[in-house]
């Protein structure tokens, strides 16, 4: 093989290598069967400390059944969704300063259990306390 042919073959190999690299980098490295659609918010609610629904989407109702304990019924299944809760000042009835916590869990496909607490209460304060909060389910 003469020098010109070697040079031409080398250039062709380099062009294929470079072209191949570009083709691979422009395609998704993730297999098609593992791609998922973007998450969307299906339900959210703003709830007062007394259990009154102040606003929301995809929520049928709220039941306060004890100090700091609430059930929220939704219009669709939340199985497999990310559940988020935040204690805040919805409705202006926040009981005051101090740390506060919230627990959000799924009782069944369309019912959330929410527990709010104020673990930094003073004296003989009960940890469970009625706190205003917001919840969001991202599916």
Secondary structure, DSSP 8 states (H G I E B T S, - for coil): --HHHHHHHHHHHHHHHHHHHHHHHHS-SS-GGG------EEEEEEE-TTS-EEEEESEEEEEEEETTEEEEEESS--TT-EEEEEE--GGG----SS--EEEEEEEETTEEEEEEE-TT--TT--SB----EEEEEE-
